[in-house]
Amino acid sequence: MDQYEDDDESARDRVLSNGQVLAFIATYWLRRRWLFAATVSLILIALGFELLVPRASQGLVDAAVAGPSHSGAAWPAWGFFVAVYVAFAVIRNIAFRFWIPLAAHTMKEMTDEGFQRVQAFSADWHGNNFAGATVRRLSRAMWGYDTVADSLVLWIVPASVILVGLSVQMMLRWPLVGAFSLGMVALYIASNILFSNFYVRKANLRSVAMDSRIGGALADSIASNPTVKGFGAEAREQARIGVVTRDWRAATTITWVRYMNVWLIHDMLLALLQAGLTGLVVWRWTQGQASAGDVAFVITSFLLMSGYLRNIGEEIRMAQRGLADVEDVARYARMRPEVADRPGAGDFCGQRGEIVFEAVTFRYQSAGAPIYDRFSLRIAAGERVALVGPTGSGKSTFVKLIQRLYDLQGGRILIDDVDIATVTQGSLRRGIAVVPQDPALFHRTIAENIAYARPDATAEEVALAARRARAHEFILALPKGYDTLVGERGVKLSGGERQRVAIARAFLADAPILVLDEATSSLDVETEVQVQAATEELMAGRTTIVIAHRLSTIRGADRILVFEAGRVVEEGRHKDLVARGGAYARLHAVTQGA
C-alpha cells in the first residue's frame, strides 16, 4: 500500500453509484421541501417563457418581411419578443433567490454532519486514515454538492426541458425536422451520460483519490516539520511530496484528456445538428413550405439548443466530478460507528470512581489473539493505582477501555456499579480526566485550552485551575497572557508548559477519575518538581490511575499492578514488591542500573 494511502477498507470496497450519491443529496433537499419546490416551479415557468423566444423571433421576422406598410404588426411582435425574454430573465432570477438559501443550508449541514460522523468513528478508524486526507474529503464534499446541485437543477434539467420542448414544436410543424432534432438531442445526452459513466468516471475517481492523498502527505510532513528540520530532511520530504504529486499529475492528465476526447465527439454532434436543422428548413423553404420567419425560428431554436447542449455536456461532466467529491461523505453516512451509544443510553453520573473489570475479553482488530482474556480487577474509589509492565502488556489498553474507546468482546466494565456500555460515551469521558505524556493542545488561546474541560468556566475559575497547576506565573509572563495562541498542537509552549496546561484542564474538569500517562517522563528536574507538586494536589480525593515507566514516580501509590501479556502478575506496594524479588523487582533493578 502507498505510504500516503489511507488504510480504509470501506473506502476501497464500497464505491457508491451515482444514484446512491444523488439519493444522499436528495435527503437534504427534502428537509426544505418548500424552498426546493419553489425553485423548481419558478425555473419551469421561466423555461416556458424561454421556449417562446424562437416563436417570438419568428413573428418579428415575418412582420419585418411584410415590409414597412405592415408596421402595425411589427411593433407588437417586437414588444412580445422583448417581453418574453424579460419575463424569462426576471423569473429565473427570482428562482435563484430561493435556491441560494437552500444551497447554503445544505452545504453547512453536509459539512457539519460529515464532521460529526467522522468524530464518531473509532480510534482505529482515525489511526488508519490521514487527518489531512479526511479534512480534504469533508471540505471537498461541500463544494462537490454545490457543483452537482447547480449542474442538475439549474442546467441539466432546464436544458432537457428546452431541448425536448423545441424539438416537439418543430415536430408539430415539420415532423421530419422535429424527429431529426429529437433524435440528435437524445443521442447527444445519452452519449454524454455513457461516456461520463463508463469512460471518464473511473479515471476521475482515481484523480479525486490522488487529490486526497496529496492532502494526507502534506499534512503528514507539515505536522512533523520540527522532526524534518531536526534531521535536515527538507529535500527528502520534498522528494516524497514530489512522488505523490507526480502520481496525481499522471492520473489527472488521463482524466482531462478523456474529457477533451468526449468534448471533441460532442462538438462534431453539434455540427451535425446544425447542418441537419438548417439544411432541412432551407430545403423546405426552397419547396415553398417554410417562410423567412420559419427559417428564423429554426435558427433561433438551434442557437438555443446548441448553447444548452454545449452546457449540458459540460454540466454532466461537472456533475460527475461533483458526485465523486461528495461520494466519501455519502459513504460516511452509510457507515456505522464501531463504538456507538446504545438506544436510550443515559448520562454517566458516577462520583466515587470505583472501577471494576468483570471477565473482560478484548482483542484489537489487527491482533490475532486477545490482549485480555476473561480479565477481572477492582479498583476502589479514591485509590491510587499504578500500572507498570513492558510495552504491549495491556497498560494503555486498560485506560482506553475504561474510556470506552473500544467495545469489548466479552465481559463488562463497571464504574460506580454502572456498566459503561449503557451510558453515553461523551458523558462517560467527561467523568475521566486524562493527562497524557505529550499533551496535544488546540491552536487556540491558553484560556480556551484550559477551559476546554468546562467551556462555561469563568475567567476566575480558569485562572484558579492554572494556579493549582503551577501554570499561572508562566502564563502571565507571556506577551498576551491567557489570550496567547499556543500554535498547532501547542508548539509555541515548552513540554513542561504544555504539561501544566493539561493539568490545569484536568483541575477544571474536576472528574472523579484521573489518568496520568507518565506525565513527567520528558521533563527537566526543576519542571518535574513543579509538575509533580501539581499532580499530587490533583490526585487528592480522586481515583487515580498512573501509567508509569519511571518507577521512581509511583513509590507513593496505594497499589502497583504489574502487567504481562494482559494479565496482572503481581500487585502490592513498592517496598513489598521489591522485597518479593519478582517481576517488579527486576524492573526496579533495571531502572536502578543493576
Backbone torsions as a table, in degrees:
resi	resn	phi	psi	omega
1	MET	NA	140.3	177.5
2	ASP	-58.6	142.2	-174.6
3	GLN	-66.0	-21.0	179.0
4	TYR	-105.6	14.7	179.2
5	GLU	-96.5	132.8	179.0
6	ASP	-63.6	141.2	176.5
7	ASP	-92.0	60.4	-176.7
8	ASP	-112.6	100.3	-174.4
9	GLU	-62.2	-37.0	-178.9
10	SER	-65.1	-32.7	179.9
11	ALA	-66.9	-32.5	-177.9
12	ARG	-85.8	-31.5	-170.6
13	ASP	-98.8	-15.4	-172.0
14	ARG	-120.1	59.0	174.9
15	VAL	-69.8	128.8	-177.8
16	LEU	-88.3	151.1	175.1
17	SER	-77.9	164.1	176.8
18	ASN	-59.0	-38.5	179.5
19	GLY	-62.6	-39.7	179.2
20	GLN	-66.8	-38.6	178.4
21	VAL	-68.0	-41.4	177.4
22	LEU	-63.4	-37.5	177.4
23	ALA	-63.9	-37.5	176.6
24	PHE	-63.0	-44.3	178.8
25	ILE	-63.9	-40.2	-177.5
26	ALA	-61.7	-28.5	179.3
27	THR	-61.8	-30.4	178.2
28	TYR	-75.6	-36.9	177.3
29	TRP	-63.7	-36.9	-177.9
30	LEU	-68.1	-17.1	178.2
31	ARG	-71.1	-24.8	179.8
32	ARG	-131.2	65.9	-173.4
33	ARG	-58.0	-39.4	-174.4
34	TRP	-68.4	-36.1	176.7
35	LEU	-65.4	-43.7	-179.8
36	PHE	-66.0	-44.2	-179.0
37	ALA	-65.1	-39.7	178.7
38	ALA	-64.1	-42.2	179.4
39	THR	-61.1	-51.4	-176.9
40	VAL	-63.7	-42.0	-178.7
41	SER	-62.3	-46.3	-179.4
42	LEU	-66.4	-36.8	177.6
43	ILE	-63.7	-41.5	179.4
44	LEU	-65.0	-38.6	177.3
45	ILE	-64.5	-43.0	178.6
46	ALA	-61.7	-38.9	179.1
47	LEU	-65.2	-33.4	176.7
48	GLY	-59.7	-41.6	176.8
49	PHE	-68.4	-37.0	-179.7
50	GLU	-66.5	-33.8	177.3
51	LEU	-64.3	-20.5	178.8
52	LEU	-83.5	-11.0	-176.7
53	VAL	-59.4	-49.2	178.6
54	PRO	-60.9	-37.8	-179.8
55	ARG	-66.6	-39.3	177.3
56	ALA	-66.4	-36.9	177.1
57	SER	-64.4	-40.7	178.6
58	GLN	-61.2	-44.8	-179.6
59	GLY	-64.9	-38.4	-179.8
60	LEU	-67.3	-41.6	179.7
61	VAL	-67.1	-43.4	178.4
62	ASP	-60.2	-39.3	178.7
63	ALA	-67.1	-38.1	179.8
64	ALA	-68.5	-38.6	-179.3
65	VAL	-65.5	-30.2	-179.3
66	ALA	-65.5	-18.4	175.1
67	GLY	97.4	167.1	-177.5
68	PRO	-60.2	-25.2	-179.2
69	SER	-65.6	-16.6	179.6
70	HIS	-112.9	36.0	-175.6
71	SER	-65.7	-20.6	179.1
72	GLY	-60.2	-29.3	178.7
73	ALA	-86.8	-19.1	-174.7
74	ALA	-71.6	-43.8	-175.9
75	TRP	-67.1	-43.1	174.4
76	PRO	-59.8	-38.4	178.2
77	ALA	-63.9	-39.7	177.4
78	TRP	-64.9	-43.6	179.7
79	GLY	-61.4	-42.0	178.2
80	PHE	-63.3	-42.4	-179.9
81	PHE	-58.8	-46.3	-179.2
82	VAL	-69.9	-44.0	-176.4
83	ALA	-62.0	-39.7	-179.3
84	VAL	-60.5	-46.0	-178.0
85	TYR	-69.2	-40.4	179.2
86	VAL	-62.3	-44.2	178.8
87	ALA	-60.3	-43.7	177.9
88	PHE	-58.3	-48.4	-175.3
89	ALA	-65.9	-43.0	-176.9
90	VAL	-68.6	-45.2	-178.0
91	ILE	-66.6	-39.3	177.6
92	ARG	-63.3	-40.0	178.9
93	ASN	-62.3	-41.1	177.1
94	ILE	-62.8	-39.7	178.6
95	ALA	-59.8	-40.8	-179.8
96	PHE	-64.2	-28.1	-179.5
97	ARG	-72.1	-23.8	170.4
98	PHE	-80.5	-33.0	-176.2
99	TRP	-70.4	-36.7	-175.1
100	ILE	-59.8	-52.1	179.1
101	PRO	-64.4	-33.9	177.1
102	LEU	-62.6	-45.5	-179.8
103	ALA	-64.9	-43.1	-178.3
104	ALA	-63.5	-44.8	178.0
105	HIS	-61.9	-44.4	-177.0
106	THR	-64.0	-45.0	-179.2
107	MET	-62.8	-40.1	177.1
108	LYS	-63.6	-49.2	-176.4
109	GLU	-66.3	-37.5	179.2
110	MET	-63.4	-40.4	178.2
111	THR	-69.3	-45.9	-179.3
112	ASP	-60.3	-47.0	-175.7
113	GLU	-73.2	-34.1	174.4
114	GLY	-61.9	-43.5	177.9
115	PHE	-64.1	-39.9	179.1
116	GLN	-61.5	-42.3	-179.5
117	ARG	-66.9	-42.4	179.7
118	VAL	-61.2	-40.2	178.4
119	GLN	-63.6	-30.7	-177.3
120	ALA	-78.2	-15.1	-179.5
121	PHE	-68.9	158.0	-171.3
122	SER	-71.4	167.3	176.0
123	ALA	-61.0	-34.9	177.6
124	ASP	-62.6	-43.4	-179.5
125	TRP	-60.2	-46.9	-179.5
126	HIS	-66.4	-32.9	177.1
127	GLY	-67.9	-26.5	-177.4
128	ASN	-93.9	-2.3	-176.9
129	ASN	-126.4	129.7	176.7
130	PHE	-63.6	132.5	178.9
131	ALA	-60.6	-41.0	-178.9
132	GLY	-62.8	-39.6	179.4
133	ALA	-68.3	-38.1	179.2
134	THR	-65.9	-42.5	177.1
135	VAL	-60.0	-42.3	-179.4
136	ARG	-61.8	-41.8	-179.5
137	ARG	-63.4	-44.3	-177.8
138	LEU	-64.8	-46.1	-178.1
139	SER	-71.1	-35.5	-179.2
140	ARG	-70.0	-31.9	-179.2
141	ALA	-63.8	-37.1	-179.5
142	MET	-59.8	-47.4	-179.6
143	TRP	-77.9	-25.2	173.2
144	GLY	-63.8	-41.4	175.4
145	TYR	-59.6	-45.8	-178.6
146	ASP	-56.9	-41.3	179.4
147	THR	-66.7	-47.4	-177.9
148	VAL	-63.2	-48.1	-175.8
149	ALA	-64.0	-46.9	179.5
150	ASP	-63.0	-43.1	-178.8
151	SER	-62.6	-42.9	-174.2
152	LEU	-76.0	-53.8	-171.3
153	VAL	-81.2	-37.3	-174.5
154	LEU	-93.7	-15.1	-175.5
155	TRP	-129.8	-55.1	-172.6
156	ILE	-66.6	-49.9	179.5
157	VAL	-64.4	-48.5	176.3
158	PRO	-58.9	-40.0	179.3
159	ALA	-61.5	-41.9	-179.8
160	SER	-63.1	-40.8	179.2
161	VAL	-63.2	-46.3	-178.6
162	ILE	-64.1	-45.9	-176.3
163	LEU	-63.5	-45.4	179.3
164	VAL	-68.5	-41.2	-179.1
165	GLY	-61.5	-44.7	178.9
166	LEU	-66.0	-40.1	179.4
167	SER	-63.1	-40.8	179.7
168	VAL	-65.1	-41.5	177.8
169	GLN	-58.6	-44.2	179.0
170	MET	-67.0	-36.8	-178.2
171	MET	-65.4	-36.0	179.7
172	LEU	-65.1	-29.8	-179.1
173	ARG	-95.8	-43.2	179.3
174	TRP	-132.5	94.3	-175.4
175	PRO	-51.4	-41.0	-178.4
176	LEU	-65.6	-45.0	179.7
177	VAL	-63.1	-45.5	-179.6
178	GLY	-63.8	-40.7	179.4
179	ALA	-64.2	-42.2	178.1
180	PHE	-61.5	-44.8	-179.6
181	SER	-62.5	-47.0	-178.2
182	LEU	-64.3	-39.6	178.8
183	GLY	-64.2	-42.3	179.5
184	MET	-67.0	-39.0	177.4
185	VAL	-62.2	-46.6	179.5
186	ALA	-61.5	-42.6	179.1
187	LEU	-63.3	-41.9	-177.8
188	TYR	-64.4	-48.4	-177.6
189	ILE	-68.1	-44.3	-179.2
190	ALA	-62.0	-42.2	-179.7
191	SER	-66.7	-35.2	175.8
192	ASN	-61.0	-47.3	-178.6
193	ILE	-64.5	-45.1	-178.2
194	LEU	-65.0	-46.3	179.3
195	PHE	-62.6	-41.0	-179.1
196	SER	-63.8	-42.5	-175.4
197	ASN	-77.5	-40.2	-170.4
198	PHE	-108.1	-10.5	-178.7
199	TYR	-116.6	-37.5	-174.2
200	VAL	-101.1	-35.2	-167.7
201	ARG	-58.9	-46.8	-177.1
202	LYS	-61.8	-43.2	178.0
203	ALA	-64.8	-37.4	-178.9
204	ASN	-68.6	-40.0	176.5
205	LEU	-61.2	-38.4	177.0
206	ARG	-63.5	-41.8	178.9
207	SER	-62.7	-43.3	179.6
208	VAL	-63.0	-43.0	178.2
209	ALA	-61.1	-40.3	178.9
210	MET	-67.7	-33.4	176.4
211	ASP	-63.4	-42.8	176.7
212	SER	-63.8	-36.7	-179.3
213	ARG	-66.3	-34.9	175.5
214	ILE	-61.3	-44.1	178.9
215	GLY	-59.8	-43.0	178.8
216	GLY	-64.5	-42.6	-178.6
217	ALA	-66.4	-43.7	179.5
218	LEU	-63.9	-44.7	-179.5
219	ALA	-63.2	-40.0	-179.8
220	ASP	-61.5	-45.3	-178.0
221	SER	-74.1	-43.3	-177.2
222	ILE	-67.9	-41.3	178.8
223	ALA	-63.7	-27.0	-179.4
224	SER	-101.8	24.5	-176.2
225	ASN	-57.0	-39.6	177.2
226	PRO	-58.3	-39.4	177.9
227	THR	-66.9	-40.6	178.6
228	VAL	-59.4	-47.5	-179.9
229	LYS	-66.1	-37.3	-178.4
230	GLY	-61.2	-28.6	-179.9
231	PHE	-106.7	9.4	-179.3
232	GLY	55.5	40.7	-170.1
233	ALA	-105.5	23.6	-178.4
234	GLU	-57.6	-43.9	-178.9
235	ALA	-64.7	-37.4	179.8
236	ARG	-65.6	-42.7	178.4
237	GLU	-66.8	-37.6	177.0
238	GLN	-60.8	-39.2	178.8
239	ALA	-66.0	-38.9	178.9
240	ARG	-64.3	-45.1	177.9
241	ILE	-63.3	-36.4	178.6
242	GLY	-60.0	-36.7	178.5
243	VAL	-65.4	-42.9	-178.5
244	VAL	-67.3	-45.0	179.9
245	THR	-68.5	-28.7	175.7
246	ARG	-64.6	-43.8	178.8
247	ASP	-64.7	-38.7	177.0
248	TRP	-62.8	-43.6	-179.5
249	ARG	-59.6	-44.4	-179.1
250	ALA	-63.1	-45.0	-178.3
251	ALA	-67.4	-42.8	-177.6
252	THR	-69.7	-35.1	177.4
253	THR	-61.0	-42.8	177.5
254	ILE	-60.4	-45.1	-179.8
255	THR	-60.3	-48.5	-177.4
256	TRP	-65.3	-38.3	178.4
257	VAL	-64.2	-38.4	178.0
258	ARG	-65.8	-38.6	174.6
259	TYR	-60.4	-42.4	-179.7
260	MET	-65.4	-38.2	177.6
261	ASN	-61.4	-44.4	179.1
262	VAL	-65.1	-39.8	179.6
263	TRP	-59.3	-43.8	179.8
264	LEU	-62.5	-44.5	179.8
265	ILE	-58.7	-42.3	-176.5
266	HIS	-76.3	-28.8	172.1
267	ASP	-62.6	-38.0	177.5
268	MET	-66.4	-36.7	176.9
269	LEU	-65.9	-38.1	177.1
270	LEU	-64.1	-40.8	178.1
271	ALA	-61.9	-40.0	178.1
272	LEU	-65.1	-40.9	178.2
273	LEU	-62.7	-44.5	179.7
274	GLN	-60.1	-48.8	-178.3
275	ALA	-63.4	-42.4	-177.3
276	GLY	-66.7	-48.6	-177.5
277	LEU	-63.9	-51.6	-178.0
278	THR	-66.7	-37.1	178.7
279	GLY	-62.9	-44.1	-178.7
280	LEU	-66.4	-41.6	-177.9
281	VAL	-73.0	-33.9	175.4
282	VAL	-65.1	-39.0	177.3
283	TRP	-62.1	-41.3	177.3
284	ARG	-63.8	-38.7	179.7
285	TRP	-64.4	-41.0	178.6
286	THR	-65.4	-24.2	177.8
287	GLN	-88.3	1.1	-179.3
288	GLY	76.0	17.8	-176.9
289	GLN	-105.8	7.1	178.3
290	ALA	-147.2	139.3	179.8
291	SER	-91.8	175.7	175.3
292	ALA	-62.0	-35.6	176.9
293	GLY	-64.2	-37.6	176.9
294	ASP	-61.7	-42.0	177.4
295	VAL	-61.0	-43.7	178.4
296	ALA	-62.3	-38.9	178.6
297	PHE	-60.1	-47.0	-177.9
298	VAL	-67.3	-42.9	-179.4
299	ILE	-64.7	-44.0	177.8
300	THR	-62.7	-41.0	177.7
301	SER	-61.0	-43.5	179.9
302	PHE	-63.7	-41.3	179.9
303	LEU	-61.1	-42.8	175.7
304	LEU	-63.4	-46.7	-176.9
305	MET	-64.5	-42.7	-178.4
306	SER	-64.5	-39.3	177.3
307	GLY	-62.6	-46.1	179.9
308	TYR	-68.0	-39.6	179.7
309	LEU	-64.8	-42.5	178.4
310	ARG	-62.7	-40.8	178.1
311	ASN	-67.0	-42.2	-175.5
312	ILE	-64.5	-35.7	176.2
313	GLY	-64.9	-45.2	179.1
314	GLU	-66.7	-40.1	-178.0
315	GLU	-69.5	-33.9	175.4
316	ILE	-63.2	-40.9	178.3
317	ARG	-68.4	-39.8	176.9
318	MET	-63.7	-42.5	179.0
319	ALA	-62.1	-37.8	178.6
320	GLN	-62.1	-43.3	177.5
321	ARG	-64.8	-42.4	179.8
322	GLY	-63.3	-40.3	177.7
323	LEU	-62.3	-38.3	177.4
324	ALA	-64.6	-36.0	179.4
325	ASP	-70.0	-35.5	-178.2
326	VAL	-79.6	-21.1	-169.8
327	GLU	-56.0	-41.1	-177.9
328	ASP	-60.2	-46.8	-179.1
329	VAL	-68.9	-35.4	175.6
330	ALA	-62.8	-37.8	178.1
331	ARG	-69.1	-38.4	176.6
332	TYR	-57.7	-37.0	-179.0
333	ALA	-65.7	-22.3	-179.3
334	ARG	-94.0	-9.5	-178.4
335	MET	-89.5	135.7	177.4
336	ARG	-94.1	132.4	177.2
337	PRO	-56.9	140.1	-179.7
338	GLU	-66.7	-30.8	175.8
339	VAL	-118.8	111.4	-175.2
340	ALA	-127.4	149.7	174.3
341	ASP	-68.2	140.7	176.9
342	ARG	-71.2	151.2	175.6
343	PRO	-57.3	130.6	179.0
344	GLY	77.4	12.4	179.7
345	ALA	-60.9	136.3	179.5
346	GLY	-95.2	-179.6	178.6
347	ASP	-83.6	147.2	175.7
348	PHE	-75.1	127.8	-175.9
349	CYS	-123.1	16.2	-177.6
350	GLY	-63.3	143.9	179.2
351	GLN	-126.9	-21.7	-175.5
352	ARG	-83.7	-45.5	178.2
353	GLY	96.3	20.0	175.7
354	GLU	-73.8	134.0	-177.4
355	ILE	-121.3	128.7	-179.8
356	VAL	-131.5	124.3	170.3
357	PHE	-98.4	124.3	179.2
358	GLU	-115.9	105.5	175.6
359	ALA	48.1	48.4	-175.6
360	VAL	-77.4	129.6	172.6
361	THR	-120.1	128.4	-178.3
362	PHE	-148.0	137.1	177.6
363	ARG	-138.2	134.0	173.0
364	TYR	-70.3	149.6	-178.7
365	GLN	-55.9	-38.7	-175.5
366	SER	-84.1	-3.6	-176.4
367	ALA	-96.7	150.0	179.3
368	GLY	-81.4	-38.5	-177.1
369	ALA	-117.7	153.8	178.5
370	PRO	-67.3	143.2	177.0
371	ILE	-80.7	-30.3	172.2
372	TYR	-119.5	133.2	179.3
373	ASP	-129.7	101.5	-177.5
374	ARG	53.4	51.1	-176.1
375	PHE	-86.9	130.9	-179.8
376	SER	-128.8	143.1	-178.1
377	LEU	-166.3	148.0	175.5
378	ARG	-129.4	130.8	174.2
379	ILE	-117.5	120.4	-175.1
380	ALA	-71.2	154.8	177.3
381	ALA	-60.6	132.2	179.1
382	GLY	80.6	-1.4	-178.4
383	GLU	-78.4	144.1	174.3
384	ARG	-101.8	114.6	-175.1
385	VAL	-121.0	131.9	177.3
386	ALA	-106.9	136.8	177.6
387	LEU	-108.6	121.8	178.7
388	VAL	-129.2	163.2	-179.7
389	GLY	145.7	168.7	-178.5
390	PRO	-68.5	165.5	176.7
391	THR	-59.2	134.9	179.4
392	GLY	85.8	7.2	-177.2
393	SER	-83.6	-13.8	176.4
394	GLY	117.8	6.9	-177.5
395	LYS	-67.4	-54.1	-178.8
396	SER	-65.9	-33.5	178.1
397	THR	-62.6	-37.1	178.7
398	PHE	-56.5	-46.7	-179.0
399	VAL	-68.5	-41.2	179.3
400	LYS	-61.8	-35.3	-178.0
401	LEU	-73.7	-36.3	178.4
402	ILE	-71.2	-22.0	173.5
403	GLN	-84.2	-6.0	-176.3
404	ARG	56.4	47.2	171.5
405	LEU	-77.1	-16.8	176.2
406	TYR	-137.8	154.6	172.5
407	ASP	-92.9	152.6	-177.9
408	LEU	-83.6	155.8	170.6
409	GLN	-92.4	-12.8	178.9
410	GLY	-167.5	156.0	179.3
411	GLY	78.5	-166.4	178.8
412	ARG	-155.4	162.3	177.7
413	ILE	-121.2	128.0	-179.4
414	LEU	-112.5	137.8	168.8
415	ILE	-124.6	119.8	-175.1
416	ASP	52.9	45.1	175.8
417	ASP	67.8	14.2	178.7
418	VAL	-113.9	126.7	175.6
419	ASP	-65.4	120.4	-174.6
420	ILE	-66.0	-17.5	177.8
421	ALA	-73.9	-11.0	-176.7
422	THR	-99.5	-0.8	179.1
423	VAL	-115.3	164.9	-179.8
424	THR	-69.3	144.1	-178.1
425	GLN	-62.4	-41.1	-178.2
426	GLY	-60.5	-46.6	-178.9
427	SER	-67.5	-35.3	178.1
428	LEU	-62.5	-47.3	-175.7
429	ARG	-71.7	-25.0	174.2
430	ARG	-70.1	-17.4	177.1
431	GLY	-89.8	4.0	-179.5
432	ILE	-130.5	112.9	178.6
433	ALA	-92.9	127.7	-177.2
434	VAL	-117.2	127.4	172.8
435	VAL	-112.1	101.0	-174.6
436	PRO	-79.4	168.8	179.6
437	GLN	-63.6	-39.5	-179.8
438	ASP	-127.9	86.7	-175.3
439	PRO	-62.2	134.3	175.9
440	ALA	-100.6	113.9	179.7
441	LEU	-96.9	159.0	176.6
442	PHE	-82.7	152.9	175.3
443	HIS	-76.9	68.3	179.9
444	ARG	-137.6	-175.0	-179.4
445	THR	-72.6	162.5	177.5
446	ILE	-61.1	-41.2	179.7
447	ALA	-60.2	-43.2	179.7
448	GLU	-65.6	-37.4	179.1
449	ASN	-66.4	-40.6	178.1
450	ILE	-68.9	-44.3	-177.4
451	ALA	-73.0	-3.8	179.4
452	TYR	-60.2	-27.1	178.2
453	ALA	-70.4	-28.9	-179.5
454	ARG	-152.0	90.2	-172.7
455	PRO	-59.5	-22.6	-178.6
456	ASP	-87.2	5.3	-178.6
457	ALA	-65.9	143.6	177.6
458	THR	-79.9	167.3	178.5
459	ALA	-61.6	-35.6	179.2
460	GLU	-66.4	-39.8	178.8
461	GLU	-67.1	-38.1	176.7
462	VAL	-63.2	-45.3	-179.6
463	ALA	-64.6	-38.7	178.1
464	LEU	-63.1	-43.1	177.3
465	ALA	-61.2	-38.9	178.9
466	ALA	-66.2	-38.9	178.0
467	ARG	-63.1	-44.7	-179.1
468	ARG	-65.2	-26.3	178.9
469	ALA	-90.8	8.0	-178.4
470	ARG	59.0	36.4	-178.1
471	ALA	-114.0	-15.1	-172.8
472	HIS	-58.8	-42.2	-174.8
473	GLU	-65.8	-47.2	-178.5
474	PHE	-69.1	-28.5	178.1
475	ILE	-68.0	-45.0	179.8
476	LEU	-63.9	-26.4	-179.8
477	ALA	-76.0	-13.3	179.1
478	LEU	-74.8	154.5	-175.2
479	PRO	-54.0	-40.6	-177.9
480	LYS	-112.9	13.5	176.9
481	GLY	57.5	-129.6	-177.9
482	TYR	-69.3	-13.4	178.6
483	ASP	-93.0	11.2	179.8
484	THR	-74.1	129.5	174.0
485	LEU	-76.5	136.1	-172.6
486	VAL	-94.3	-5.8	-177.8
487	GLY	83.4	167.1	-178.7
488	GLU	-61.2	126.3	-177.9
489	ARG	59.5	16.5	177.1
490	GLY	80.3	27.1	-172.8
491	VAL	-67.2	-17.6	-179.8
492	LYS	-78.0	-10.0	179.3
493	LEU	-105.8	154.9	175.3
494	SER	-75.1	171.2	179.9
495	GLY	-61.3	-42.3	179.7
496	GLY	-67.3	-36.6	178.4
497	GLU	-67.4	-42.6	176.5
498	ARG	-60.8	-40.7	-178.3
499	GLN	-63.0	-40.0	-179.0
500	ARG	-72.8	-33.3	173.5
501	VAL	-63.2	-41.2	178.4
502	ALA	-64.3	-37.3	178.3
503	ILE	-68.9	-39.9	176.4
504	ALA	-60.1	-39.4	178.0
505	ARG	-62.3	-40.8	179.1
506	ALA	-67.1	-38.0	175.0
507	PHE	-58.1	-44.8	-176.8
508	LEU	-68.1	-34.0	179.3
509	ALA	-63.6	-35.7	177.7
510	ASP	51.8	46.4	-177.7
511	ALA	-85.1	151.8	-179.6
512	PRO	-71.6	-20.3	-179.6
513	ILE	-119.0	133.8	-179.2
514	LEU	-123.0	134.1	176.3
515	VAL	-118.9	123.0	176.1
516	LEU	-112.9	111.0	-177.9
517	ASP	-97.6	83.3	179.3
518	GLU	45.8	59.1	-170.3
519	ALA	-70.8	-9.7	-178.3
520	THR	-123.2	11.4	-170.3
521	SER	-67.4	-28.1	-174.3
522	SER	-110.0	21.9	-175.3
523	LEU	-104.7	155.7	173.5
524	ASP	-73.5	168.5	-171.5
525	VAL	-61.7	-45.7	-177.3
526	GLU	-64.4	-45.4	179.6
527	THR	-66.4	-36.5	180.0
528	GLU	-61.3	-38.5	178.4
529	VAL	-62.4	-43.5	179.1
530	GLN	-64.0	-45.0	-178.2
531	VAL	-67.1	-39.9	179.1
532	GLN	-64.0	-37.8	176.9
533	ALA	-63.6	-40.3	178.9
534	ALA	-66.8	-43.5	-179.2
535	THR	-68.4	-32.5	178.1
536	GLU	-62.7	-42.1	176.9
537	GLU	-67.9	-38.2	-179.0
538	LEU	-64.9	-35.1	-176.3
539	MET	-73.2	-17.8	-175.3
540	ALA	-59.0	124.1	176.1
541	GLY	77.7	7.3	-179.4
542	ARG	-120.4	151.8	168.1
543	THR	-71.8	122.4	-173.1
544	THR	-122.4	131.1	175.7
545	ILE	-115.7	121.3	-178.4
546	VAL	-113.2	119.4	171.8
547	ILE	-90.5	119.0	-169.9
548	ALA	-127.2	138.1	168.8
549	HIS	-110.9	-34.4	175.5
550	ARG	-90.8	108.1	-172.5
551	LEU	-67.5	-18.4	179.9
552	SER	-65.2	-20.3	-176.3
553	THR	-85.7	-3.5	-173.3
554	ILE	-124.1	17.9	-178.2
555	ARG	-61.4	-30.3	-176.5
556	GLY	-90.9	8.8	-178.9
557	ALA	-67.2	143.1	176.1
558	ASP	-64.3	-34.8	-179.4
559	ARG	-150.8	137.9	176.4
560	ILE	-112.0	127.9	177.9
561	LEU	-107.7	123.9	180.0
562	VAL	-100.0	114.2	-178.0
563	PHE	-94.9	141.6	169.3
564	GLU	-146.5	121.1	176.5
565	ALA	51.2	43.7	175.1
566	GLY	77.9	15.2	177.6
567	ARG	-128.9	151.1	173.1
568	VAL	-90.3	110.6	-176.4
569	VAL	-93.4	-19.3	176.1
570	GLU	-150.8	151.9	172.6
571	GLU	-153.2	149.4	-178.8
572	GLY	156.0	-170.2	176.9
573	ARG	-88.1	166.0	-173.6
574	HIS	-55.2	-54.2	-175.4
575	LYS	-62.1	-42.2	-178.6
576	ASP	-64.1	-40.7	-178.6
577	LEU	-70.1	-37.2	177.3
578	VAL	-64.2	-42.4	-178.4
579	ALA	-67.6	-27.6	-177.7
580	ARG	-68.8	-27.1	176.2
581	GLY	76.3	23.8	-178.3
582	GLY	-99.1	-142.8	-175.4
583	ALA	-62.0	-41.6	-179.6
584	TYR	-66.6	-40.8	179.9
585	ALA	-61.2	-37.1	178.2
586	ARG	-66.4	-43.0	176.7
587	LEU	-61.5	-41.2	-179.9
588	HIS	-64.6	-39.5	179.6
589	ALA	-63.4	-38.8	178.7
590	VAL	-63.8	-43.5	-179.3
591	THR	-67.2	-24.8	178.3
592	GLN	-88.0	0.4	178.7
593	GLY	80.2	14.5	-178.6
594	ALA	-89.5	NA	NA
